[in-house]
Amino acid sequence: MPPARDPPRTQAERRRSGGRFTIRGSSAIYDALDCAYVSSGEKREPVKVEHEKARSDGETVDDLALVISDVEIGGDPRAGLRVEARGAELVQERREAAAKAKADKAARRGADKIREVLTSDPGQGTEELKRLSGLSGKSYTAALTALGAELDIRQDGRTKRHYLKGGGPCPG
């Protein structure tokens, strides 16, 4: 049985909650603050900063993103540090770009599987092509889209037959 974890030793600790950090512990600490900022971010991504509390004037500032990067000085690539403040939308834009890149990579891998199947055995029907490639649903559709102009789909009675253009026998 693994050893029990010790309880937190500080009055306030940060905990992960729905993708952001929140203040936890004695509410007296939070109440005593005049101003509170909460930051969150993933490794190698901009840090999102949210102004949670502004007691003095009651007005919080807009969320922002901090872009932190190393600066080379005297040949040492990590001798300095640059911190740039940008609009908070940068965080969402970077996440969306990363998600798109991941989906595109998966679609290319799926296209490679379909290409491999159709190179060795052209003219597969849809269900057989899905079975042989191990793809289904959205991943199958994304792979076909990634193949684009390389793919030739022909109707054969009630069956759609798939061929690679220039890669095997293509009827008619």
ChimeraX commands (.cxc) that place a marker at each C-alpha (Angstrom):
marker #1 position 0.00,0.00,0.00 radius 0.5
marker #1 position 1.49,3.40,-0.94 radius 0.5
marker #1 position 2.34,5.77,1.91 radius 0.5
marker #1 position -0.28,8.39,2.78 radius 0.5
marker #1 position 0.47,11.91,1.59 radius 0.5
marker #1 position 1.11,14.55,4.22 radius 0.5
marker #1 position -1.46,17.34,4.40 radius 0.5
marker #1 position -0.42,20.71,2.93 radius 0.5
marker #1 position 1.95,22.56,5.24 radius 0.5
marker #1 position 1.03,26.09,4.14 radius 0.5
marker #1 position -2.09,28.06,4.89 radius 0.5
marker #1 position -2.64,28.83,1.23 radius 0.5
marker #1 position -1.91,26.44,-1.56 radius 0.5
marker #1 position -2.72,26.50,-5.22 radius 0.5
marker #1 position -4.76,23.64,-6.61 radius 0.5
marker #1 position -5.65,22.72,-10.14 radius 0.5
marker #1 position -9.36,23.34,-10.71 radius 0.5
marker #1 position -10.91,23.17,-14.15 radius 0.5
marker #1 position -7.77,24.28,-15.97 radius 0.5
marker #1 position -6.88,27.17,-13.64 radius 0.5
marker #1 position -5.29,27.69,-10.27 radius 0.5
marker #1 position -7.34,29.01,-7.38 radius 0.5
marker #1 position -6.41,30.15,-3.92 radius 0.5
marker #1 position -7.16,27.60,-1.24 radius 0.5
marker #1 position -6.73,27.51,2.50 radius 0.5
marker #1 position -7.61,30.15,5.02 radius 0.5
marker #1 position -10.10,32.62,3.57 radius 0.5
marker #1 position -8.56,35.24,5.86 radius 0.5
marker #1 position -5.50,35.32,3.60 radius 0.5
marker #1 position -7.61,36.04,0.52 radius 0.5
marker #1 position -9.72,38.57,2.42 radius 0.5
marker #1 position -6.59,40.41,3.57 radius 0.5
marker #1 position -5.38,40.90,0.00 radius 0.5
marker #1 position -5.97,44.24,-1.68 radius 0.5
marker #1 position -5.28,42.74,-5.08 radius 0.5
marker #1 position -5.15,39.13,-6.33 radius 0.5
marker #1 position -3.97,37.75,-9.66 radius 0.5
marker #1 position -4.35,34.12,-10.71 radius 0.5
marker #1 position -2.00,32.69,-13.32 radius 0.5
marker #1 position -2.24,29.47,-15.30 radius 0.5
marker #1 position -0.49,27.94,-18.25 radius 0.5
marker #1 position 1.05,24.92,-19.85 radius 0.5
marker #1 position 4.75,24.29,-20.35 radius 0.5
marker #1 position 6.23,26.32,-23.26 radius 0.5
marker #1 position 2.95,28.24,-23.66 radius 0.5
marker #1 position 1.96,31.80,-22.74 radius 0.5
marker #1 position 0.86,32.29,-19.14 radius 0.5
marker #1 position -2.71,33.54,-18.71 radius 0.5
marker #1 position -3.07,36.12,-15.93 radius 0.5
marker #1 position -6.51,36.93,-14.50 radius 0.5
marker #1 position -7.09,39.83,-12.12 radius 0.5
marker #1 position -9.45,38.30,-9.54 radius 0.5
marker #1 position -9.66,40.97,-6.89 radius 0.5
marker #1 position -9.21,44.75,-6.69 radius 0.5
marker #1 position -10.36,46.02,-3.33 radius 0.5
marker #1 position -9.01,49.61,-3.54 radius 0.5
marker #1 position -10.80,50.72,-6.68 radius 0.5
marker #1 position -13.08,47.77,-7.38 radius 0.5
marker #1 position -12.02,47.62,-11.04 radius 0.5
marker #1 position -10.09,44.61,-12.27 radius 0.5
marker #1 position -7.92,44.89,-15.35 radius 0.5
marker #1 position -8.52,42.81,-18.48 radius 0.5
marker #1 position -6.98,39.35,-18.57 radius 0.5
marker #1 position -3.59,39.20,-20.25 radius 0.5
marker #1 position -1.01,36.73,-21.46 radius 0.5
marker #1 position 2.66,36.76,-20.53 radius 0.5
marker #1 position 5.10,35.39,-23.10 radius 0.5
marker #1 position 8.32,34.42,-21.33 radius 0.5
marker #1 position 11.43,33.59,-23.34 radius 0.5
marker #1 position 15.17,33.23,-22.86 radius 0.5
marker #1 position 17.56,35.87,-24.22 radius 0.5
marker #1 position 21.11,35.10,-25.29 radius 0.5
marker #1 position 23.80,37.28,-23.72 radius 0.5
marker #1 position 27.49,36.75,-24.32 radius 0.5
marker #1 position 27.00,33.35,-25.92 radius 0.5
marker #1 position 24.90,31.98,-23.06 radius 0.5
marker #1 position 21.46,31.18,-24.55 radius 0.5
marker #1 position 19.73,31.41,-21.14 radius 0.5
marker #1 position 21.56,34.34,-19.56 radius 0.5
marker #1 position 18.61,36.73,-19.84 radius 0.5
marker #1 position 14.85,36.64,-19.68 radius 0.5
marker #1 position 12.27,38.53,-21.74 radius 0.5
marker #1 position 8.70,38.93,-20.50 radius 0.5
marker #1 position 6.15,40.37,-22.92 radius 0.5
marker #1 position 2.54,41.23,-22.03 radius 0.5
marker #1 position 0.02,40.42,-24.74 radius 0.5
marker #1 position -3.75,40.14,-25.05 radius 0.5
marker #1 position -5.31,37.12,-23.30 radius 0.5
marker #1 position -6.67,35.89,-26.64 radius 0.5
marker #1 position -3.12,34.75,-27.46 radius 0.5
marker #1 position -3.51,31.84,-25.02 radius 0.5
marker #1 position -6.64,30.59,-26.81 radius 0.5
marker #1 position -5.11,31.14,-30.25 radius 0.5
marker #1 position -2.03,29.10,-29.31 radius 0.5
marker #1 position -4.19,26.29,-27.87 radius 0.5
marker #1 position -6.34,26.20,-30.99 radius 0.5
marker #1 position -3.23,26.16,-33.22 radius 0.5
marker #1 position -1.74,23.30,-31.19 radius 0.5
marker #1 position -5.01,21.33,-31.38 radius 0.5
marker #1 position -5.19,21.89,-35.16 radius 0.5
marker #1 position -1.57,20.77,-35.62 radius 0.5
marker #1 position -2.30,17.62,-33.58 radius 0.5
marker #1 position -5.44,16.87,-35.64 radius 0.5
marker #1 position -3.56,17.47,-38.92 radius 0.5
marker #1 position -0.79,15.10,-37.84 radius 0.5
marker #1 position -3.36,12.42,-36.94 radius 0.5
marker #1 position -5.09,12.92,-40.32 radius 0.5
marker #1 position -1.74,12.48,-42.14 radius 0.5
marker #1 position -1.05,9.27,-40.19 radius 0.5
marker #1 position -4.52,8.00,-41.15 radius 0.5
marker #1 position -3.90,8.98,-44.79 radius 0.5
marker #1 position -0.67,6.97,-44.69 radius 0.5
marker #1 position -2.61,3.91,-43.45 radius 0.5
marker #1 position -5.20,4.25,-46.24 radius 0.5
marker #1 position -2.46,4.83,-48.82 radius 0.5
marker #1 position -0.72,1.65,-47.64 radius 0.5
marker #1 position -3.93,-0.40,-47.93 radius 0.5
marker #1 position -4.82,0.95,-51.37 radius 0.5
marker #1 position -1.28,0.51,-52.68 radius 0.5
marker #1 position -1.33,-3.19,-51.85 radius 0.5
marker #1 position -5.00,-3.82,-52.67 radius 0.5
marker #1 position -6.76,-1.07,-54.69 radius 0.5
marker #1 position -10.51,-0.89,-55.16 radius 0.5
marker #1 position -11.57,-1.42,-51.54 radius 0.5
marker #1 position -15.13,-0.60,-50.54 radius 0.5
marker #1 position -15.71,1.85,-47.71 radius 0.5
marker #1 position -16.33,-0.68,-44.92 radius 0.5
marker #1 position -13.44,-2.91,-45.95 radius 0.5
marker #1 position -11.10,0.11,-46.22 radius 0.5
marker #1 position -12.11,1.21,-42.72 radius 0.5
marker #1 position -11.48,-2.29,-41.37 radius 0.5
marker #1 position -8.12,-2.73,-43.09 radius 0.5
marker #1 position -6.87,0.73,-42.13 radius 0.5
marker #1 position -8.17,0.54,-38.56 radius 0.5
marker #1 position -9.91,3.89,-38.95 radius 0.5
marker #1 position -13.50,4.89,-38.35 radius 0.5
marker #1 position -15.71,7.92,-37.90 radius 0.5
marker #1 position -13.99,11.28,-37.83 radius 0.5
marker #1 position -10.49,9.82,-38.14 radius 0.5
marker #1 position -11.48,8.03,-41.37 radius 0.5
marker #1 position -13.09,11.17,-42.81 radius 0.5
marker #1 position -10.08,13.30,-41.83 radius 0.5
marker #1 position -7.71,10.80,-43.48 radius 0.5
marker #1 position -9.72,10.83,-46.73 radius 0.5
marker #1 position -9.69,14.64,-46.67 radius 0.5
marker #1 position -5.91,14.62,-46.13 radius 0.5
marker #1 position -5.49,12.35,-49.18 radius 0.5
marker #1 position -7.44,14.89,-51.23 radius 0.5
marker #1 position -6.58,14.78,-54.93 radius 0.5
marker #1 position -4.58,11.54,-54.52 radius 0.5
marker #1 position -7.82,9.62,-54.03 radius 0.5
marker #1 position -10.24,8.48,-56.69 radius 0.5
marker #1 position -13.61,7.21,-55.44 radius 0.5
marker #1 position -15.78,5.39,-57.98 radius 0.5
marker #1 position -19.34,4.20,-57.60 radius 0.5
marker #1 position -19.66,0.49,-58.42 radius 0.5
marker #1 position -23.35,-0.33,-58.12 radius 0.5
marker #1 position -24.13,0.37,-54.47 radius 0.5
marker #1 position -20.48,0.27,-53.38 radius 0.5
marker #1 position -17.94,3.10,-53.42 radius 0.5
marker #1 position -14.55,1.80,-54.53 radius 0.5
marker #1 position -11.38,3.62,-53.48 radius 0.5
marker #1 position -8.25,3.94,-55.63 radius 0.5
marker #1 position -5.09,5.97,-55.52 radius 0.5
marker #1 position -4.60,8.03,-58.67 radius 0.5
marker #1 position -1.63,6.69,-60.58 radius 0.5
marker #1 position -1.08,3.97,-57.98 radius 0.5
marker #1 position -2.96,0.98,-59.28 radius 0.5
marker #1 position -5.65,-0.19,-61.62 radius 0.5
marker #1 position -8.37,2.39,-61.87 radius 0.5
marker #1 position -11.37,1.32,-63.94 radius 0.5
marker #1 position -12.69,3.40,-66.79 radius 0.5
marker link #1:1,2 radius 0.2
marker link #1:2,3 radius 0.2
marker link #1:3,4 radius 0.2
marker link #1:4,5 radius 0.2
marker link #1:5,6 radius 0.2
marker link #1:6,7 radius 0.2
marker link #1:7,8 radius 0.2
marker link #1:8,9 radius 0.2
marker link #1:9,10 radius 0.2
marker link #1:10,11 radius 0.2
marker link #1:11,12 radius 0.2
marker link #1:12,13 radius 0.2
marker link #1:13,14 radius 0.2
marker link #1:14,15 radius 0.2
marker link #1:15,16 radius 0.2
marker link #1:16,17 radius 0.2
marker link #1:17,18 radius 0.2
marker link #1:18,19 radius 0.2
marker link #1:19,20 radius 0.2
marker link #1:20,21 radius 0.2
marker link #1:21,22 radius 0.2
marker link #1:22,23 radius 0.2
marker link #1:23,24 radius 0.2
marker link #1:24,25 radius 0.2
marker link #1:25,26 radius 0.2
marker link #1:26,27 radius 0.2
marker link #1:27,28 radius 0.2
marker link #1:28,29 radius 0.2
marker link #1:29,30 radius 0.2
marker link #1:30,31 radius 0.2
marker link #1:31,32 radius 0.2
marker link #1:32,33 radius 0.2
marker link #1:33,34 radius 0.2
marker link #1:34,35 radius 0.2
marker link #1:35,36 radius 0.2
marker link #1:36,37 radius 0.2
marker link #1:37,38 radius 0.2
marker link #1:38,39 radius 0.2
marker link #1:39,40 radius 0.2
marker link #1:40,41 radius 0.2
marker link #1:41,42 radius 0.2
marker link #1:42,43 radius 0.2
marker link #1:43,44 radius 0.2
marker link #1:44,45 radius 0.2
marker link #1:45,46 radius 0.2
marker link #1:46,47 radius 0.2
marker link #1:47,48 radius 0.2
marker link #1:48,49 radius 0.2
marker link #1:49,50 radius 0.2
marker link #1:50,51 radius 0.2
marker link #1:51,52 radius 0.2
marker link #1:52,53 radius 0.2
marker link #1:53,54 radius 0.2
marker link #1:54,55 radius 0.2
marker link #1:55,56 radius 0.2
marker link #1:56,57 radius 0.2
marker link #1:57,58 radius 0.2
marker link #1:58,59 radius 0.2
marker link #1:59,60 radius 0.2
marker link #1:60,61 radius 0.2
marker link #1:61,62 radius 0.2
marker link #1:62,63 radius 0.2
marker link #1:63,64 radius 0.2
marker link #1:64,65 radius 0.2
marker link #1:65,66 radius 0.2
marker link #1:66,67 radius 0.2
marker link #1:67,68 radius 0.2
marker link #1:68,69 radius 0.2
marker link #1:69,70 radius 0.2
marker link #1:70,71 radius 0.2
marker link #1:71,72 radius 0.2
marker link #1:72,73 radius 0.2
marker link #1:73,74 radius 0.2
marker link #1:74,75 radius 0.2
marker link #1:75,76 radius 0.2
marker link #1:76,77 radius 0.2
marker link #1:77,78 radius 0.2
marker link #1:78,79 radius 0.2
marker link #1:79,80 radius 0.2
marker link #1:80,81 radius 0.2
marker link #1:81,82 radius 0.2
marker link #1:82,83 radius 0.2
marker link #1:83,84 radius 0.2
marker link #1:84,85 radius 0.2
marker link #1:85,86 radius 0.2
marker link #1:86,87 radius 0.2
marker link #1:87,88 radius 0.2
marker link #1:88,89 radius 0.2
marker link #1:89,90 radius 0.2
marker link #1:90,91 radius 0.2
marker link #1:91,92 radius 0.2
marker link #1:92,93 radius 0.2
marker link #1:93,94 radius 0.2
marker link #1:94,95 radius 0.2
marker link #1:95,96 radius 0.2
marker link #1:96,97 radius 0.2
marker link #1:97,98 radius 0.2
marker link #1:98,99 radius 0.2
marker link #1:99,100 radius 0.2
marker link #1:100,101 radius 0.2
marker link #1:101,102 radius 0.2
marker link #1:102,103 radius 0.2
marker link #1:103,104 radius 0.2
marker link #1:104,105 radius 0.2
marker link #1:105,106 radius 0.2
marker link #1:106,107 radius 0.2
marker link #1:107,108 radius 0.2
marker link #1:108,109 radius 0.2
marker link #1:109,110 radius 0.2
marker link #1:110,111 radius 0.2
marker link #1:111,112 radius 0.2
marker link #1:112,113 radius 0.2
marker link #1:113,114 radius 0.2
marker link #1:114,115 radius 0.2
marker link #1:115,116 radius 0.2
marker link #1:116,117 radius 0.2
marker link #1:117,118 radius 0.2
marker link #1:118,119 radius 0.2
marker link #1:119,120 radius 0.2
marker link #1:120,121 radius 0.2
marker link #1:121,122 radius 0.2
marker link #1:122,123 radius 0.2
marker link #1:123,124 radius 0.2
marker link #1:124,125 radius 0.2
marker link #1:125,126 radius 0.2
marker link #1:126,127 radius 0.2
marker link #1:127,128 radius 0.2
marker link #1:128,129 radius 0.2
marker link #1:129,130 radius 0.2
marker link #1:130,131 radius 0.2
marker link #1:131,132 radius 0.2
marker link #1:132,133 radius 0.2
marker link #1:133,134 radius 0.2
marker link #1:134,135 radius 0.2
marker link #1:135,136 radius 0.2
marker link #1:136,137 radius 0.2
marker link #1:137,138 radius 0.2
marker link #1:138,139 radius 0.2
marker link #1:139,140 radius 0.2
marker link #1:140,141 radius 0.2
marker link #1:141,142 radius 0.2
marker link #1:142,143 radius 0.2
marker link #1:143,144 radius 0.2
marker link #1:144,145 radius 0.2
marker link #1:145,146 radius 0.2
marker link #1:146,147 radius 0.2
marker link #1:147,148 radius 0.2
marker link #1:148,149 radius 0.2
marker link #1:149,150 radius 0.2
marker link #1:150,151 radius 0.2
marker link #1:151,152 radius 0.2
marker link #1:152,153 radius 0.2
marker link #1:153,154 radius 0.2
marker link #1:154,155 radius 0.2
marker link #1:155,156 radius 0.2
marker link #1:156,157 radius 0.2
marker link #1:157,158 radius 0.2
marker link #1:158,159 radius 0.2
marker link #1:159,160 radius 0.2
marker link #1:160,161 radius 0.2
marker link #1:161,162 radius 0.2
marker link #1:162,163 radius 0.2
marker link #1:163,164 radius 0.2
marker link #1:164,165 radius 0.2
marker link #1:165,166 radius 0.2
marker link #1:166,167 radius 0.2
marker link #1:167,168 radius 0.2
marker link #1:168,169 radius 0.2
marker link #1:169,170 radius 0.2
marker link #1:170,171 radius 0.2
marker link #1:171,172 radius 0.2
view
